[in-house]
Amino acid sequence: MIGQDCDEMGIPVFPPKGLPDNQLDRIQRELLGFCNLIQPPYFPMLSVERFEDRNLIVLWAPGGQNRPYKVPKSVTARKKDYRHYIRRYASTVEARADDERELISLTARVPFDDRFNQTAGTDDLSPRLMEEFLREVGSDLADESRELSAEALGRQMNVVGGPAEAALPKNVGLLFFNDHPERFFPATQIDVVWFPEGPGGDRFDEKTFAGPLAHIARDALSHIHANYLKQTVIKHSDRAEADRFWNYPYDAIVEAVVNAVYHRSYEIREPIEVRITPEDLVVLSFPGPDRSIRMADLRKGKAVSRRYRNRRIGEFLKELDLTEGRSTGISKILKVMKGNHSPAPEFETDDDRTYFLIRLPVHPMTVPVENAHVDTTETVPAKTSVKTSVKTSVKIISLMRENPQVSIPEIAKAIGRTARAIEMQVSQLKAEGLIERIGPAKGGYWVVKEDA
């Protein structure tokens, strides 16, 4: 506290000495300069207070997220000699070698979702949302929640921390238990975009879901299920059993969307985007998978992350049965798509892991979704099943032999068919074992089997 005297025993002397009005700005500028000398820079919380008609500057220095910090041995020296200092009993002393090793062992950064949010207070947590969560997961704490303050309840749920005089909510608490987390984390939302004519068309419908994480995940999934999912039933004259399949299997969409909610960075101001076309459903989030994950393993559903970007978010999603939290999401997508007899999903990122894209191709035999409000089930006779044209198949295989990197749109343009028609025929050729796709849509290639 600047402007407050103490006696020899360290007890404040009242009334305080105070600070002149014309010195407040100068002192704050000096403090800014000193804070910039810290490595990495650290800025304590500062407040100018008026007490007994005197000015005081109050500094509060909570533990930083980038510890340990170094400061110059001499602030006025031209050449700065930076050292670590620690508090030993009643003295501040230079850290020795063993002390420094212990300090450096603490350099592992606190995950973003488990950090304190310095711009919010415990009153930004909604006791109603916390109670709803506790009741949904069957916690005994739910019955006591109404008798507790937001701070006390938050501490019980480990979404509030810090000393009693300066309690702060954690980011995970604001993401789940604030009605408008986008105020603290811009672009905390899911955008669902429908392109009835494909991404190159002139028309699209967009709906944005904002709010607590669990709510937006469920609301977006309900919206997709109600408006864009369609089951096709093909009846056969020679047998009683009908073939049933979905254009996009719902369980695969759940895993893709929840995976994005779980693993995206809430420091990056980019929303989760779900793009739906008559040809595919794409879930895009930022950034990409951790570098410890090999993309080859991920595409096989065998990737296991050594580090989780948002471990606390994962804990809450697991409590709500939205995720298993054991790196099983990708393998489940592969399993569900295969069970629906859909083309294999695609997983894509770049070398810098700046984004992650999950593409779920439409089932090749499904009845197209013509608009945003459709019947759930469509029954069609067996004659609507897809039959690959021999002539077109020969052209497709020929193009793949000439250029293994050729894309579906390029094949469609060369043959004079729609990309959707080519994709259906390619799926049939893959099912017959005549061709195989190695790698993602971008950067992969085709392998034509000898029997083709």
C-alpha positions in Angstrom: 0.0 0.0 0.0 1.6 3.2 -1.2 0.9 6.3 1.0 0.4 4.4 4.3 3.0 4.7 7.1 3.8 2.0 9.6 5.4 2.1 13.0 8.5 0.2 14.1 6.3 -2.9 14.7 4.9 -2.8 11.2 1.4 -1.6 12.4 -0.3 1.0 10.2 -0.3 4.5 11.5 -3.6 6.4 11.2 -4.5 8.7 9.7 -2.4 7.6 6.6 0.0 10.1 5.1 -1.6 9.8 1.7 -0.4 10.9 -1.7 -0.8 14.3 -3.4 -3.3 14.3 -6.4 -0.5 15.5 -8.7 1.7 12.5 -7.9 -0.8 9.7 -8.7 -0.1 9.6 -12.4 3.7 9.8 -12.0 3.8 7.0 -9.4 1.7 4.8 -11.7 4.0 5.4 -14.7 7.0 4.5 -12.5 5.3 1.3 -11.4 4.6 0.4 -15.1 8.3 0.9 -15.8 9.4 -1.3 -12.9 6.9 -4.0 -13.9 8.3 -4.1 -17.4 11.7 -4.9 -16.0 10.4 -8.2 -14.6 11.0 -11.2 -16.8 8.5 -12.2 -18.0 6.6 -9.0 -17.5 4.2 -9.1 -14.5 1.6 -6.5 -13.6 -0.1 -6.6 -10.2 -3.6 -5.4 -9.7 -3.7 -1.7 -8.9 -6.4 0.5 -7.4 -6.4 4.2 -6.3 -8.4 4.5 -3.2 -9.6 7.4 -1.1 -9.5 6.9 2.7 -10.0 9.6 5.3 -9.7 12.2 2.6 -6.3 10.9 1.6 -5.1 9.2 -1.6 -3.7 5.6 -1.4 -2.4 3.3 -4.1 -3.2 -0.3 -3.3 -1.3 -3.1 -5.0 -2.4 -6.7 -5.0 0.1 -9.2 -6.4 -1.5 -12.7 -6.8 0.6 -15.5 -8.1 1.2 -15.2 -11.8 0.6 -17.8 -14.5 4.2 -17.6 -15.9 6.3 -18.2 -12.8 9.1 -18.0 -11.8 10.0 -14.4 -12.4 13.4 -12.7 -12.5 14.2 -9.1 -11.6 17.4 -7.0 -12.0 19.9 -7.2 -9.2 20.2 -3.4 -9.6 17.3 -1.5 -11.1 19.5 1.5 -12.0 22.4 -0.4 -13.6 22.7 0.0 -17.4 23.5 -3.6 -17.8 20.9 -5.6 -16.0 21.9 -8.8 -14.1 18.7 -10.8 -13.7 18.2 -13.0 -10.7 15.5 -15.1 -9.0 14.5 -14.0 -5.5 12.5 -15.9 -2.9 11.0 -15.0 0.5 12.9 -16.8 3.3 11.2 -16.2 6.7 11.1 -12.4 7.0 13.7 -11.6 4.4 13.9 -11.5 0.6 17.0 -13.4 -0.5 18.6 -14.4 -3.8 17.6 -18.0 -4.8 20.5 -20.5 -4.7 21.0 -23.3 -7.2 18.7 -25.8 -5.5 16.1 -23.1 -5.0 16.3 -22.2 -8.7 15.8 -25.8 -9.7 12.7 -26.0 -7.6 11.4 -22.8 -9.1 12.0 -23.9 -12.6 10.2 -27.2 -11.9 7.1 -25.0 -11.5 7.4 -23.4 -14.9 4.8 -25.9 -16.4 2.0 -23.5 -17.2 -1.4 -23.8 -15.6 -3.9 -24.9 -18.2 -6.0 -22.1 -19.4 -9.3 -23.6 -18.2 -7.8 -23.9 -14.6 -6.5 -20.4 -14.4 -8.1 -17.6 -12.3 -9.9 -15.0 -14.4 -8.7 -11.6 -13.2 -11.4 -9.7 -15.0 -14.3 -11.5 -13.3 -15.7 -12.0 -9.8 -17.5 -14.8 -8.0 -20.8 -13.0 -8.5 -20.3 -13.7 -12.3 -20.9 -17.4 -11.4 -24.6 -18.4 -11.6 -25.7 -20.5 -8.5 -28.7 -21.6 -10.6 -26.5 -23.1 -13.3 -24.2 -24.7 -10.7 -27.2 -26.3 -8.9 -28.6 -27.5 -12.2 -25.3 -29.2 -13.0 -25.1 -30.8 -9.6 -28.6 -32.2 -9.8 -28.0 -33.6 -13.3 -24.9 -35.4 -12.2 -26.5 -36.7 -9.0 -24.2 -34.9 -6.6 -25.1 -34.8 -2.9 -23.9 -31.2 -2.9 -27.0 -30.2 -4.8 -29.2 -30.3 -1.7 -26.8 -27.9 0.1 -26.2 -25.6 -2.8 -29.0 -23.2 -2.1 -27.6 -22.5 1.4 -24.2 -21.6 0.1 -22.9 -18.4 -1.5 -21.6 -18.5 -5.1 -18.1 -18.3 -3.7 -18.5 -21.1 -1.2 -20.3 -23.4 -3.8 -17.6 -22.5 -6.3 -14.8 -23.5 -3.9 -16.6 -26.8 -3.3 -16.7 -27.4 -7.1 -13.1 -26.2 -7.6 -14.2 -23.4 -9.9 -13.2 -20.6 -7.4 -9.8 -20.1 -5.7 -7.6 -17.6 -4.1 -7.6 -16.0 -0.7 -10.9 -15.1 1.0 -10.3 -11.4 0.6 -9.7 -11.7 -3.2 -11.5 -14.9 -4.4 -11.6 -15.3 -8.2 -13.5 -17.6 -10.5 -11.6 -20.0 -12.7 -12.0 -19.9 -16.5 -13.8 -23.3 -16.5 -16.3 -22.0 -14.0 -17.2 -19.0 -16.3 -17.4 -21.3 -19.3 -19.9 -23.6 -17.7 -21.7 -21.5 -15.1 -22.1 -18.0 -16.6 -25.0 -17.3 -18.9 -22.8 -15.3 -21.3 -19.3 -16.6 -21.2 -18.7 -14.9 -24.6 -18.3 -11.7 -22.5 -15.1 -13.1 -21.1 -14.0 -15.4 -24.0 -15.1 -13.8 -27.3 -16.3 -16.3 -30.0 -17.3 -18.9 -27.4 -20.1 -20.2 -29.8 -21.0 -22.8 -32.3 -22.0 -21.7 -35.8 -24.2 -24.2 -37.7 -24.2 -23.2 -41.4 -26.4 -25.1 -44.0 -25.4 -24.7 -47.7 -28.3 -26.2 -49.8 -26.4 -25.6 -53.0 -23.0 -26.5 -51.7 -20.3 -24.1 -50.4 -20.1 -22.4 -53.8 -23.8 -21.6 -53.9 -25.5 -18.3 -53.3 -27.8 -19.4 -50.5 -27.0 -20.5 -46.9 -28.7 -20.6 -43.5 -26.8 -19.9 -40.4 -27.7 -20.3 -36.7 -25.4 -19.3 -33.8 -25.4 -21.0 -30.4 -23.9 -19.0 -27.5 -24.0 -19.6 -23.8 -22.6 -22.1 -21.3 -20.6 -24.8 -22.9 -22.9 -27.7 -22.1 -25.9 -25.8 -23.3 -24.5 -24.8 -26.6 -23.2 -28.3 -27.4 -26.6 -29.8 -26.7 -28.6 -27.1 -28.4 -26.4 -27.2 -31.6 -26.7 -31.0 -31.7 -30.5 -30.9 -31.2 -30.8 -28.4 -34.0 -28.7 -30.5 -36.4 -30.6 -33.6 -35.5 -34.0 -32.0 -36.0 -33.2 -30.2 -39.3 -30.5 -31.9 -41.2 -30.5 -35.6 -40.4 -32.5 -38.0 -42.5 -32.9 -41.8 -42.3 -33.4 -43.7 -45.6 -35.2 -47.0 -45.6 -34.8 -49.2 -48.8 -37.2 -52.1 -49.1 -36.4 -55.1 -51.1 -38.9 -57.4 -53.0 -36.8 -60.5 -52.4 -36.4 -60.3 -48.6 -38.3 -59.0 -45.6 -35.4 -57.0 -44.1 -35.0 -53.4 -45.3 -31.8 -51.5 -45.4 -31.7 -48.5 -43.0 -29.1 -45.8 -42.8 -28.7 -42.1 -42.0 -27.2 -39.4 -44.2 -24.9 -38.5 -41.3 -25.0 -40.8 -38.2 -25.9 -38.8 -35.2 -23.4 -40.4 -32.8 -20.5 -39.5 -35.1 -21.7 -35.8 -35.1 -22.0 -35.8 -31.3 -18.4 -37.0 -31.0 -17.1 -34.5 -33.6 -18.9 -31.5 -32.0 -18.1 -32.4 -28.4 -14.5 -33.1 -29.5 -14.3 -29.5 -30.8 -15.9 -28.1 -27.6 -13.4 -30.1 -25.5 -10.2 -29.4 -27.4 -10.5 -26.0 -29.0 -8.6 -23.0 -27.5 -10.8 -20.4 -25.8 -7.9 -17.9 -26.1 -8.4 -17.9 -29.9 -11.2 -15.8 -31.0 -12.6 -18.2 -33.6 -15.9 -20.1 -33.1 -16.5 -23.7 -33.7 -18.1 -24.0 -37.2 -20.3 -26.9 -38.4 -20.8 -26.7 -42.2 -23.4 -28.9 -43.7 -23.9 -29.4 -47.4 -25.7 -32.1 -49.5 -22.2 -33.8 -49.8 -20.7 -33.7 -46.3 -20.8 -32.4 -42.8 -17.6 -30.6 -41.6 -16.7 -29.6 -38.0 -13.9 -27.0 -37.9 -12.2 -25.8 -34.7 -9.0 -24.0 -33.7 -6.2 -24.9 -33.1 -5.3 -28.5 -34.2 -4.3 -31.5 -32.2 -1.3 -31.5 -29.8 2.0 -32.0 -31.6 2.5 -35.2 -29.5 -0.2 -36.8 -31.6 0.8 -38.3 -34.9 -1.8 -37.7 -37.6 -1.3 -41.2 -38.9 -2.3 -42.7 -35.5 -5.2 -40.3 -35.2 -6.7 -41.3 -38.6 -6.6 -44.9 -37.4 -8.3 -44.0 -34.1 -5.2 -45.1 -32.1 -3.9 -41.7 -31.0 -3.5 -41.1 -27.3 -2.6 -37.6 -26.1 0.0 -37.1 -23.5 -1.3 -33.6 -22.8 -4.9 -32.3 -22.6 -5.4 -28.7 -23.5 -8.6 -28.4 -21.4 -8.5 -31.1 -18.7 -11.0 -29.4 -16.5 -13.5 -28.8 -19.3 -13.1 -32.5 -20.1 -13.9 -33.4 -16.5 -17.2 -31.5 -16.6 -18.2 -32.9 -20.0 -17.5 -36.4 -18.7 -19.7 -35.8 -15.7 -22.5 -34.8 -18.1 -21.9 -38.0 -20.2 -21.0 -35.9 -23.2 -17.5 -37.4 -23.5 -15.5 -40.3 -22.2 -12.4 -38.3 -21.9 -10.0 -41.1 -22.8 -9.0 -40.2 -26.4 -11.9 -42.4 -27.7 -13.7 -39.8 -29.7 -12.0 -40.4 -33.1 -12.2 -44.2 -32.8 -15.9 -43.9 -32.1 -16.4 -41.7 -35.1 -14.7 -44.4 -37.3 -16.8 -47.2 -35.8 -20.1 -45.3 -36.1 -19.5 -44.3 -39.7 -18.5 -47.8 -40.6 -21.6 -49.2 -38.9 -23.8 -46.8 -41.0 -22.0 -48.0 -44.2 -20.9 -44.4 -44.8 -17.7 -43.4 -46.5 -14.7 -43.1 -44.1 -14.5 -39.8 -42.3 -11.5 -37.5 -42.9 -9.4 -35.7 -40.3 -7.3 -32.8 -41.4 -4.8 -30.3 -40.0 -1.8 -28.4 -41.2 1.9 -28.7 -40.3 1.6 -25.9 -37.7 -1.5 -27.5 -36.2 -3.4 -24.3 -36.4 -6.8 -25.9 -37.1 -8.6 -29.3 -36.9 -11.2 -30.4 -39.4 -13.4 -33.5 -39.2 -15.3 -34.3 -42.4 -18.2 -36.7 -42.4 -19.1 -37.6 -46.0 -22.8 -38.1 -46.7 -24.0 -41.7 -47.2 -23.9 -42.3 -51.0 -27.4 -43.9 -51.1 -29.2 -41.4 -48.9 -32.1 -39.3 -50.2 -30.9 -35.6 -50.4 -32.0 -33.1 -47.8 -33.7 -30.5 -49.9 -34.3 -27.9 -47.1 -33.8 -27.1 -43.5 -37.0 -28.8 -42.3 -37.3 -32.4 -43.4 -39.0 -35.6 -42.4 -36.9 -37.9 -40.3 -37.4 -41.0 -42.4 -37.7 -41.5 -46.2 -38.8 -44.9 -47.6 -37.8 -45.6 -51.2 -38.0 -48.7 -53.3 -34.9 -50.8 -54.0 -34.6 -49.4 -57.6 -33.2 -46.1 -56.1 -30.1 -47.9 -54.9 -26.9 -46.6 -56.5 -25.5 -48.6 -59.4 -22.1 -47.6 -60.7 -22.0 -47.0 -64.4 -19.4 -49.2 -65.9 -18.5 -46.5 -68.4 -18.1 -43.8 -65.8 -16.2 -46.2 -63.5 -13.6 -46.9 -66.3 -13.1 -43.1 -66.7 -12.7 -42.6 -62.9 -10.1 -45.4 -62.7 -8.3 -44.1 -65.7 -8.0 -40.6 -64.3 -6.8 -42.0 -60.9 -4.1 -44.0 -62.7 -2.9 -41.0 -64.6 -2.9 -38.7 -61.6 -3.2 -40.4 -58.1 -3.6 -37.0 -56.5 -6.7 -36.1 -58.6 -9.6 -34.7 -56.5 -13.3 -35.5 -56.7 -14.1 -32.1 -58.1 -11.4 -32.5 -60.8 -12.8 -35.9 -61.7 -16.3 -34.5 -61.9 -15.2 -31.6 -64.1 -13.3 -34.0 -66.5 -16.2 -36.4 -66.8 -19.0 -33.9 -66.8 -20.8 -35.2 -63.8 -21.6 -33.6 -60.4 -19.2 -34.0 -57.6 -21.9 -35.8 -55.6 -22.5 -38.4 -58.4 -18.7 -39.0 -58.6 -18.4 -39.4 -54.9 -21.2 -42.0 -54.8 -19.5 -44.0 -57.6 -16.1 -43.7 -55.9 -17.7 -45.0 -52.7 -19.0 -48.0 -54.7 -15.6 -48.6 -56.2 -14.0 -48.5 -52.8 -16.6 -50.9 -51.4 -15.9 -53.3 -54.3 -12.1 -53.2 -53.4 -11.1 -51.7 -56.8 -9.6 -48.5 -55.4 -8.3 -47.2 -52.1 -7.7 -43.8 -50.7 -4.5 -43.1 -48.8 -4.4 -40.0 -46.6 -6.8 -37.0 -46.3 -8.6 -35.1 -49.0 -5.8 -32.6 -49.2 -2.4 -34.3 -49.6 -3.6 -37.9 -50.0 -3.7 -40.0 -53.1 -5.6 -42.9 -54.8 -4.3 -46.4 -55.2 -5.9 -48.4 -58.1 -5.9 -52.2 -57.4 -4.6 -54.6 -60.0 -8.1 -56.2 -60.4 -9.6 -52.9 -61.6 
